[in-house]
Amino acid sequence: MKIDVQGTVADGFEKVRDAFAANWDDVEVGASVCIVRDGETVVDLWGGYQDRDGTRPWERDTLVNVYSTTKGLATLAVARLHEDGGIDYAAPVAEYWPEFAQAGKGAVTVAQLLSHQAGVCGVETRLTVEDLYDWEKMTSLLAAQRPLWPLGEGGGYHAVTWGFLPGELVRRITGKSLGAYTRETITGPLGADFWIGLPESEHGRVSDLIGPNHARPTTASQMPGTGEPAGEPSRLFQLALQNPSIRPFKDACSAAWRSAEISAANGQANARGIATVYGACVGPDPIVGPASLAAACQIEIEDQFDLVLQTDTRRSRGFIMNSGGAYGPNLASFGHGGAGGSLGFADPDARVGFGYAMNQMQPGVPRVTRSGRLVAALYACLGG
């Protein structure tokens, strides 16, 4: 498909523009990519359409649901709370949220909670999508839920439930929702177009998601990036990703979904917003201080087998740390991707913040898909 790529590229970063345009030779419909280096935007591109029929152009400020890419922003919010002295990663979760101690979870630390080790990747109560919009119900269920594996015996991806966990910690400590706290301390000061809980006034600029197979929409539990194992899904996988079953092209495109605060899965952003946040982590005026950022990046899971995703993972206290070249060559890079292909990360060595957001969902390993081509082009420009 021939499309008109719009935006700006600094001298020396033309390969990123070429790679971005080439994505439309594959499956791209509408997308944006942005790169911030040393606090300066060096790539800010967008193109394509907000719909599969090509009737609504992707605009400069178009937003889209970025699924688990939202987890990175929530992780930074907790890091900011740590910097302000509000939270200790080594403290028991129950110190801030007493009800969480139920069912044998009293020893779970904040670090273990954020690194998907708490064993509450799902709840053993049948949920509807509407339940995800009921904060009190979800946090009460999670507080009462027994651990689905013994503490200290591994981790498993908390695909959806994770969002309520840092969110409730922030609410208990600050009295504010995670979305409000994030806007106050991170995205607001930065002017970053990255939302947890999108105001209704902004809904008109959100692109719908488009399935990898237009004729046969899939469910969120089958979406790329969720790590569904071959064959019959495990019970843990079913609890984590199929309770409830979220339909990307209906539920995740609804007004209720966009307005809710589910920081594991429903952030609304464009690449500029994502890159602005990550660029501000490693730029000249960091939004989170070095000590608290280092604490957030401390690795808790080092190439261990994930009990839900059935694959090895490398996790810190909320971030996915670089592995397999997904964020380029530098192991210190940190970030998070989302189902379907969106991606955000920061590279402290290269002093780069990267963001990519799209509406066409696609399976595949990040380094060999659309974002992977963009990352490869970026590091080719940097000589790495």
C-alpha positions in Angstrom: 0.0 0.0 0.0 1.3 3.4 -0.9 0.7 6.0 1.8 1.8 9.5 2.6 4.2 9.5 5.6 3.9 12.8 7.5 6.0 14.4 10.2 9.7 15.2 10.7 13.0 13.4 10.8 16.3 14.9 11.9 19.4 14.5 9.7 20.9 11.1 10.2 17.7 9.3 11.0 16.3 8.9 7.5 16.6 5.1 7.8 13.8 5.1 10.4 11.5 7.0 7.9 12.3 4.4 5.2 11.6 1.5 7.6 8.3 3.1 8.7 7.1 3.6 5.1 8.2 0.0 4.3 5.8 -1.3 7.0 2.9 -0.5 4.6 4.4 -3.1 2.2 3.5 -5.6 4.9 0.3 -5.2 7.0 0.3 -1.6 8.4 -2.9 0.4 8.2 -2.4 3.4 10.5 0.6 4.0 12.8 3.0 6.5 14.4 6.6 6.3 15.5 8.6 8.7 17.6 12.2 8.8 18.9 13.5 11.3 21.5 17.3 11.5 22.0 19.0 13.7 24.6 15.6 15.4 25.2 15.2 16.3 21.6 12.7 14.7 19.2 14.6 13.3 16.2 11.8 11.3 14.6 8.1 12.1 14.7 6.2 10.3 12.0 2.6 9.1 11.4 0.7 7.8 8.4 -2.0 5.6 7.0 -5.6 5.4 8.2 -7.7 5.0 11.3 -10.0 2.4 9.5 -9.5 -0.6 7.3 -11.4 1.1 4.4 -9.0 4.0 4.3 -11.6 6.7 4.8 -10.2 8.4 8.0 -6.6 9.5 7.8 -4.3 8.9 10.8 -3.7 12.4 12.1 -0.8 13.9 14.1 -2.7 13.5 17.4 -4.5 10.2 16.7 -4.6 7.9 19.7 -5.0 4.2 19.9 -5.3 1.5 22.6 -1.8 0.3 23.4 -2.6 -2.6 25.7 0.3 -3.6 27.9 2.5 -0.8 26.8 0.5 1.0 29.5 2.3 -1.1 32.1 5.5 0.9 31.5 3.7 4.2 32.4 2.2 2.7 35.5 5.6 1.4 36.6 7.0 4.9 36.2 4.2 6.2 38.4 5.2 3.9 41.2 8.9 4.9 40.7 7.8 8.5 41.1 6.0 7.7 44.3 9.1 5.9 45.5 11.1 9.1 44.8 8.7 11.1 46.8 9.2 8.7 49.8 5.7 7.3 49.5 6.5 3.6 48.9 9.2 1.1 49.6 9.7 -1.7 47.1 10.9 -4.0 49.9 7.9 -3.4 52.1 4.9 -5.8 52.3 2.0 -4.8 50.1 -0.2 -5.2 53.2 1.6 -2.3 54.8 -0.2 0.0 52.4 -3.2 -2.2 51.5 -4.0 -4.3 54.6 -6.7 -6.4 53.0 -4.2 -7.8 50.5 -2.8 -9.9 53.4 -5.8 -12.3 53.0 -5.4 -15.9 51.9 -1.7 -16.1 52.8 -0.4 -13.0 50.9 0.9 -11.1 53.9 4.5 -11.6 53.0 4.2 -10.4 49.4 6.4 -7.4 48.8 5.8 -4.5 46.5 8.7 -5.6 44.4 7.2 -9.1 44.1 3.8 -7.7 43.3 5.1 -5.5 40.5 7.3 -8.3 39.0 4.3 -10.7 38.6 5.3 -13.0 41.4 2.3 -12.5 43.7 0.3 -15.4 42.2 -2.8 -13.3 41.5 -2.6 -13.3 37.7 -6.4 -14.0 37.8 -9.3 -14.5 40.1 -11.3 -17.7 40.6 -14.6 -15.8 40.2 -16.1 -15.6 36.8 -15.8 -12.1 35.4 -17.4 -10.0 32.7 -15.7 -7.2 30.9 -18.0 -4.8 32.8 -16.4 -6.0 36.1 -13.1 -4.5 34.9 -14.8 -1.1 35.2 -15.7 -1.7 38.8 -12.6 -0.7 40.8 -13.9 -1.7 44.2 -15.0 -5.1 43.0 -11.8 -5.9 41.3 -9.5 -4.8 44.1 -11.6 -6.6 46.7 -11.5 -9.8 44.6 -7.7 -9.6 44.2 -7.2 -8.9 47.9 -9.2 -12.0 48.8 -7.7 -14.3 46.1 -5.5 -17.1 47.2 -2.1 -17.2 45.5 -2.2 -19.4 42.4 1.3 -20.7 43.1 3.6 -20.5 46.2 5.4 -17.3 46.9 9.0 -17.5 45.8 8.4 -20.4 43.3 8.3 -18.3 40.2 6.3 -15.7 38.4 3.5 -15.6 35.9 2.3 -12.8 33.7 -0.6 -10.8 35.4 -1.9 -9.7 32.0 -5.0 -7.7 33.2 -5.1 -8.0 37.0 -1.6 -6.3 37.2 -3.2 -2.9 36.5 -5.3 -2.9 39.6 -2.3 -3.7 41.8 -0.1 -0.6 41.4 -3.3 1.3 41.0 -4.6 0.4 44.4 -1.2 1.0 46.0 -1.2 4.5 44.5 -4.8 5.1 45.6 -4.1 3.9 49.2 -1.0 6.1 49.6 -2.0 9.3 47.7 -5.8 9.2 47.7 -5.7 9.6 43.9 -6.4 7.2 41.1 -3.4 6.0 39.2 -4.6 7.9 36.1 -4.9 11.1 38.0 -1.5 10.6 39.8 0.2 9.8 36.5 -1.2 13.0 34.8 -0.2 15.1 37.8 3.4 13.8 38.1 4.4 12.5 34.7 2.3 13.0 31.6 0.9 16.4 32.6 4.3 18.0 33.2 5.7 16.5 30.1 2.7 17.3 27.9 2.7 13.6 26.9 -0.3 12.3 25.0 -0.5 9.0 27.0 -3.6 8.4 29.1 -4.8 6.0 31.7 -8.5 6.8 31.8 -9.2 8.9 28.7 -11.6 11.9 29.2 -14.7 11.6 27.0 -13.7 14.9 25.3 -10.7 13.1 23.8 -12.6 10.0 22.5 -13.1 11.4 19.0 -9.4 11.1 18.1 -9.0 7.4 19.0 -8.6 4.9 16.2 -10.3 1.6 16.4 -8.2 -1.6 16.5 -8.0 -3.8 13.4 -7.6 -7.5 13.5 -4.7 -9.4 11.9 -7.4 -11.4 10.0 -10.1 -8.9 9.0 -12.6 -11.7 8.2 -12.2 -13.5 11.6 -11.6 -11.2 14.6 -9.8 -12.9 17.4 -10.1 -12.5 21.2 -7.6 -10.7 23.4 -6.4 -14.1 24.7 -5.3 -15.0 21.1 -3.7 -11.7 20.4 0.0 -11.4 19.5 2.1 -10.5 22.5 0.0 -12.5 25.0 2.2 -15.5 24.7 -0.5 -18.1 24.2 1.2 -21.5 24.2 0.6 -24.0 21.4 -2.3 -26.4 22.0 -4.7 -26.1 24.9 -4.2 -23.1 27.1 -3.1 -23.9 30.7 -5.5 -23.1 33.6 -3.2 -20.2 34.7 -3.3 -18.8 31.1 -7.1 -19.1 31.1 -7.4 -17.2 34.4 -4.9 -14.5 33.3 -6.1 -13.9 29.8 -9.5 -15.4 29.3 -11.4 -14.3 32.5 -12.9 -12.2 31.1 -12.4 -12.7 27.4 -11.8 -9.2 26.1 -12.8 -8.7 22.4 -10.3 -6.3 21.0 -12.5 -5.1 18.2 -15.6 -4.5 20.4 -14.8 -4.3 24.1 -11.5 -2.5 23.7 -13.0 0.0 21.2 -15.9 1.0 23.5 -16.3 4.3 25.3 -16.5 2.5 28.6 -13.1 0.8 28.0 -11.4 4.0 27.0 -12.6 5.9 30.0 -11.7 3.2 32.5 -8.4 3.0 34.4 -7.0 -0.5 33.6 -3.3 0.3 33.6 -2.4 -3.2 32.5 -4.2 -3.0 29.2 -6.1 0.1 28.3 -3.8 3.1 27.9 -4.6 5.4 25.0 -1.6 6.9 23.4 0.3 7.8 20.2 4.0 7.2 19.6 4.9 10.8 20.5 3.3 10.4 24.0 5.1 7.1 24.6 8.5 8.4 23.4 8.1 11.6 25.4 7.7 9.6 28.6 10.6 7.3 28.0 12.8 10.0 26.6 12.2 11.9 29.8 13.6 9.0 31.8 17.0 9.1 30.2 17.2 12.8 29.1 19.0 15.8 30.6 16.1 16.6 32.9 14.7 13.2 34.1 11.1 12.9 35.2 12.1 10.2 37.7 15.4 10.6 39.7 18.3 8.2 38.9 18.0 6.3 42.3 14.3 5.6 42.0 14.6 4.7 38.3 17.4 2.3 39.1 15.1 0.8 41.8 12.3 0.4 39.3 14.7 -1.3 36.9 16.2 -3.7 39.4 15.8 -7.2 37.9 13.5 -9.5 39.9 13.1 -12.2 37.2 16.2 -13.1 35.2 15.4 -15.4 32.2 13.0 -17.5 34.3 10.2 -19.6 32.9 6.9 -17.6 33.1 4.1 -19.9 34.5 1.5 -18.1 32.4 3.2 -17.3 29.1 5.2 -20.6 29.1 8.4 -18.8 28.0 11.4 -17.3 29.6 11.1 -13.6 30.7 13.4 -10.9 32.1 11.5 -8.6 34.4 12.1 -5.8 36.8 9.7 -4.2 39.1 7.2 -3.6 36.4 9.3 -3.2 33.2 10.2 -5.9 30.7 14.0 -5.6 30.5 15.7 -5.9 27.2 16.1 -9.5 26.0 16.7 -10.9 22.5 17.3 -7.5 21.0 13.7 -6.4 21.3 15.0 -2.9 22.4 18.2 -2.9 20.4 21.7 -4.0 21.5 21.9 -2.6 25.0 20.9 -4.8 28.0 20.1 -1.9 30.3 17.2 -0.8 28.1 13.8 -1.1 29.8 10.2 -0.7 28.6 7.0 -2.7 27.8 5.2 -3.8 24.7 1.6 -4.4 24.1 -0.6 -7.0 22.4 -0.7 -6.5 18.7 2.6 -4.7 18.3 2.8 -1.3 20.2 6.1 -0.7 22.0 7.8 1.8 24.3 11.3 1.7 25.8 14.2 3.8 27.0 17.9 3.1 26.4 20.0 4.7 29.0 23.2 4.0 27.1 22.0 5.6 23.9 19.9 8.2 25.8 16.9 7.3 23.6 13.2 7.1 24.2 11.2 5.1 21.6 7.5 4.9 20.9 5.5 3.0 18.4 1.7 2.7 18.2 -0.6 1.2 15.5 -4.1 0.0 14.9 -3.4 -3.1 12.9 -2.8 -6.0 15.3 -0.3 -8.6 14.3 1.4 -11.7 15.7 5.1 -12.2 15.9 8.3 -11.7 17.8 9.0 -8.0 18.3 12.5 -7.9 16.8 11.3 -9.3 13.4 8.0 -7.4 13.2 7.1 -3.8 12.4 8.5 -2.3 15.6 11.6 -4.5 15.2 12.3 -3.1 11.8 12.0 0.4 13.3 14.3 -0.4 16.2 16.9 -1.9 13.8 16.8 1.2 11.7 17.2 3.4 14.8 20.4 1.6 15.9 21.7 1.6 12.3 21.4 5.3 12.4 23.2 5.4 15.8 25.9 3.1 14.4 25.1 0.4 16.9 
